[in-house]
């Protein structure tokens, strides 16, 4: 019976790939229908059905986004995204991840975030990477091993950060070429993207950069330095000209949240050719972090409402890693959906959690996922029953203190060994104020869901 199911699955896979190879745009319905057969998670099934429903409405932002993808992205990029991201990473790798997670009683993530280098050509105010040593690099061989071991666990999605990852663009593109079955993205300041580099990215097809931008010119240069906006804007143009699938990474804070949440900003990045937007709220990492940049409760609520509003009208995929906790059942770190490996090789639960008890240079990837700190995460997740309060630092700071001490973890900041108690002291007032707003929004969402369920009954 198992061999029969495996044969039937392979037939369906081959048919789907055949649709991709021939004319993916004209075969969207067929690709989605075959894909639906492999989905197990009810959330994923609901999302796919929503996409299929939206495609019947030519005015839907989903329809516009998908058709923009097929009209503007170079054909090799289309095929690699569907094969590697959509099929390998998001569908076929998941059963293996879940099987190993259950067998080993650990978290096995969907993606791994790693830093090729801690070096950077900018020094942005409030950057979490500022606290790292600026001379660290992960060797090509180490990154290649991480990916190879990751694929054995069912992981086909990899993200680069830093430092500035484009300092190591040759090695990054070599990894993309070496692992043709994986999909890659990154967080980059965008200032090092030349026309030649954009062309090379288009040629590999399985690399979608995420350009960090803080709003328009004044807001971006405020944190990233004068002239940054013009340089990254030119990089965006190069990527669009080469038909590269790319997006933007946005940090909203006390001074720029209204600009980030404006229709003008959304329209700007869409016109520039961006297909996705990762949204982060400012995190006060480091002893000298500027806590004034942290969003007030009404400002975070503003972004909560604006993101949901624009999802209904703008052809761009958005994800807010704090305000969208309800869609992923809270915090995704600690290997639950992702974790971070810094340029020194320290294995951290999250890019914002600069504590570790394991170095990837000393252990296998599977052994790293069994670390005491990751087990401490798994034992406590979700950190709050209200998934609009997902974070163990910004929303539940007592949790980071508990976990760091339980796992006997050490600070990975060579220049600033910040005790977790310092984070607690900074974040507790912020968490307390946000909790009142978050609880009100959470209750409203639950009531709205119940009303909608009754109507559909």
FENMO-V530678 format. One record per residue. N is the residue number from 1. PSI is psi in radians with two decimals (NA if undefined). Layout:
BEGIN
[[N | PSI] [N | PSI]]
END
This chain:
BEGIN
[[1 | -0.76] [2 | -0.73] [3 | -0.59] [4 | -0.75] [5 | -0.70] [6 | -0.69] [7 | -0.77] [8 | -0.68] [9 | -0.72] [10 | -0.64] [11 | -0.77] [12 | -0.72] [13 | -0.83] [14 | -0.66] [15 | -0.73] [16 | -0.80] [17 | -0.62] [18 | -0.72] [19 | -0.71] [20 | -0.78] [21 | -0.66] [22 | -1.17] [23 | 1.51] [24 | -0.61] [25 | -0.74] [26 | -0.16] [27 | 0.42] [28 | -0.83] [29 | -0.76] [30 | -0.72] [31 | -0.77] [32 | -0.65] [33 | -0.75] [34 | -0.68] [35 | -0.69] [36 | -0.49] [37 | -0.38] [38 | -0.16] [39 | 2.41] [40 | -0.62] [41 | 2.15] [42 | -0.60] [43 | -0.74] [44 | -0.66] [45 | -0.74] [46 | -0.70] [47 | -0.77] [48 | -0.73] [49 | -0.63] [50 | -0.76] [51 | -0.78] [52 | -0.69] [53 | -0.74] [54 | -0.54] [55 | -0.28] [56 | -0.20] [57 | 1.88] [58 | -0.22] [59 | -0.05] [60 | 2.44] [61 | -0.53] [62 | -0.77] [63 | -0.79] [64 | -0.73] [65 | -0.82] [66 | -0.73] [67 | -0.58] [68 | -0.73] [69 | -0.85] [70 | -0.43] [71 | -0.54] [72 | -0.54] [73 | 2.38] [74 | 2.52] [75 | -0.65] [76 | -0.67] [77 | -0.63] [78 | -0.85] [79 | -0.74] [80 | -0.66] [81 | -0.82] [82 | -0.79] [83 | -0.90] [84 | -0.85] [85 | -0.92] [86 | -0.83] [87 | -1.06] [88 | -0.93] [89 | -0.72] [90 | -0.22] [91 | -1.10] [92 | -0.45] [93 | -0.42] [94 | -0.77] [95 | -0.66] [96 | -0.76] [97 | -0.84] [98 | -0.66] [99 | -0.79] [100 | -0.68] [101 | -0.74] [102 | -0.76] [103 | -0.71] [104 | -0.13] [105 | 0.89] [106 | 3.00] [107 | 2.33] [108 | 2.07] [109 | 2.85] [110 | -0.56] [111 | 2.79] [112 | 2.29] [113 | 2.16] [114 | 2.66] [115 | 1.91] [116 | -0.52] [117 | 2.73] [118 | -0.06] [119 | 2.61] [120 | 2.57] [121 | -0.03] [122 | 2.92] [123 | 1.56] [124 | 2.41] [125 | 2.15] [126 | 0.14] [127 | 2.28] [128 | -0.43] [129 | -0.17] [130 | -0.41] [131 | -0.11] [132 | 2.78] [133 | 2.35] [134 | 0.24] [135 | 0.12] [136 | 2.54] [137 | 2.50] [138 | 2.27] [139 | 2.75] [140 | -0.74] [141 | -0.69] [142 | -0.79] [143 | -0.70] [144 | -0.73] [145 | -0.74] [146 | -0.78] [147 | -0.75] [148 | -0.77] [149 | -0.58] [150 | -0.73] [151 | -0.52] [152 | -0.39] [153 | -0.02] [154 | 0.21] [155 | 2.08] [156 | 0.18] [157 | 2.25] [158 | 2.45] [159 | 2.40] [160 | 2.43] [161 | -2.70] [162 | -2.53] [163 | -3.00] [164 | 1.90] [165 | -0.46] [166 | -0.14] [167 | -0.48] [168 | 0.61] [169 | -0.58] [170 | -0.78] [171 | -0.64] [172 | -0.81] [173 | -0.55] [174 | -0.68] [175 | -0.70] [176 | -0.71] [177 | -0.62] [178 | -0.66] [179 | 1.34] [180 | -0.21] [181 | 0.00] [182 | 2.88] [183 | 2.50] [184 | 2.56] [185 | -3.10] [186 | 2.92] [187 | 2.02] [188 | 2.59] [189 | -0.16] [190 | -0.10] [191 | -0.25] [192 | 0.13] [193 | 1.95] [194 | 3.02] [195 | -0.68] [196 | -0.74] [197 | -0.71] [198 | -0.68] [199 | -0.73] [200 | -0.65] [201 | -0.73] [202 | -0.60] [203 | -0.66] [204 | -0.63] [205 | -0.39] [206 | 0.55] [207 | 2.06] [208 | 1.71] [209 | 2.62] [210 | 1.96] [211 | 2.22] [212 | 2.22] [213 | 2.49] [214 | 0.14] [215 | -2.57] [216 | -2.89] [217 | -0.87] [218 | -0.79] [219 | -0.70] [220 | -0.82] [221 | -0.38] [222 | -0.74] [223 | -0.44] [224 | -0.13] [225 | 2.59] [226 | 2.35] [227 | -0.17] [228 | -0.79] [229 | -0.77] [230 | -0.66] [231 | -0.83] [232 | -0.57] [233 | -0.68] [234 | -0.68] [235 | -0.70] [236 | -0.71] [237 | -0.73] [238 | -0.76] [239 | -0.74] [240 | -0.73] [241 | -0.58] [242 | 0.05] [243 | 0.57] [244 | 2.32] [245 | 2.13] [246 | 3.00] [247 | -2.91] [248 | 2.65] [249 | 2.20] [250 | 2.25] [251 | 2.01] [252 | 2.49] [253 | -3.00] [254 | -0.57] [255 | -0.30] [256 | 0.03] [257 | -0.65] [258 | -0.58] [259 | -0.75] [260 | -0.66] [261 | 0.33] [262 | 2.67] [263 | -0.60] [264 | -0.71] [265 | -0.77] [266 | -0.82] [267 | -0.61] [268 | -0.90] [269 | -0.56] [270 | -0.78] [271 | -0.54] [272 | -0.22] [273 | 0.22] [274 | 2.47] [275 | -0.31] [276 | 2.75] [277 | 2.02] [278 | 2.19] [279 | 2.29] [280 | 2.51] [281 | 2.65] [282 | 2.35] [283 | 2.26] [284 | 1.22] [285 | 2.31] [286 | 2.56] [287 | -0.56] [288 | 0.29] [289 | 2.46] [290 | 1.69] [291 | -0.27] [292 | -0.38] [293 | -0.31] [294 | 2.44] [295 | 2.45] [296 | 2.82] [297 | -0.75] [298 | -0.49] [299 | -0.70] [300 | -0.64] [301 | -0.66] [302 | -0.82] [303 | -0.65] [304 | -0.83] [305 | -0.71] [306 | -0.72] [307 | -0.76] [308 | -0.60] [309 | -0.83] [310 | -0.36] [311 | -0.43] [312 | -0.19] [313 | -0.33] [314 | 2.31] [315 | 1.20] [316 | 2.42] [317 | 2.17] [318 | 2.54] [319 | 2.14] [320 | 1.98] [321 | -0.08] [322 | -0.88] [323 | -0.13] [324 | 0.35] [325 | -0.45] [326 | -0.43] [327 | -0.28] [328 | 0.31] [329 | 0.79] [330 | -2.57] [331 | 2.37] [332 | 0.04] [333 | -3.02] [334 | 0.40] [335 | -0.07] [336 | -0.82] [337 | -0.40] [338 | 2.92] [339 | 3.07] [340 | 2.42] [341 | 2.02] [342 | 3.08] [343 | -0.25] [344 | -0.14] [345 | -0.01] [346 | 2.28] [347 | 1.98] [348 | 2.57] [349 | -0.53] [350 | 2.72] [351 | -0.40] [352 | -0.05] [353 | 1.71] [354 | 1.04] [355 | 2.52] [356 | 2.72] [357 | 0.19] [358 | 2.52] [359 | 2.29] [360 | -0.31] [361 | -0.30] [362 | -0.26] [363 | 2.90] [364 | 2.93] [365 | -0.73] [366 | -0.71] [367 | -0.65] [368 | -0.65] [369 | -0.24] [370 | 0.17] [371 | 2.65] [372 | -0.64] [373 | -0.70] [374 | -0.61] [375 | -0.62] [376 | -0.67] [377 | -0.89] [378 | -0.66] [379 | -0.52] [380 | -0.27] [381 | 2.42] [382 | 2.68] [383 | -0.19] [384 | 2.44] [385 | -0.34] [386 | 1.88] [387 | 0.03] [388 | 0.04] [389 | 1.07] [390 | -0.46] [391 | 2.37] [392 | -0.02] [393 | -1.08] [394 | -0.54] [395 | -0.47] [396 | 1.09] [397 | -0.34] [398 | -0.43] [399 | -0.69] [400 | -0.60] [401 | -0.82] [402 | -0.85] [403 | -0.72] [404 | -0.74] [405 | -0.66] [406 | -0.69] [407 | 0.01] [408 | 0.76] [409 | 2.74] [410 | 2.67] [411 | 2.42] [412 | 0.16] [413 | 1.78] [414 | -0.44] [415 | -0.27] [416 | 1.53] [417 | 1.45] [418 | 2.04] [419 | 2.61] [420 | -0.45] [421 | -0.55] [422 | -0.73] [423 | -0.75] [424 | -0.83] [425 | -0.66] [426 | -0.69] [427 | -0.36] [428 | -0.82] [429 | -0.65] [430 | -0.78] [431 | -0.73] [432 | -0.79] [433 | -0.73] [434 | -0.55] [435 | -0.65] [436 | -0.77] [437 | -0.78] [438 | -0.71] [439 | -0.66] [440 | -0.78] [441 | -0.69] [442 | -0.77] [443 | -0.73] [444 | -0.76] [445 | -0.72] [446 | -0.70] [447 | -0.71] [448 | -0.70] [449 | -0.74] [450 | -0.69] [451 | -0.78] [452 | -0.63] [453 | -0.66] [454 | -0.67] [455 | -0.62] [456 | -0.18] [457 | NA]]
END
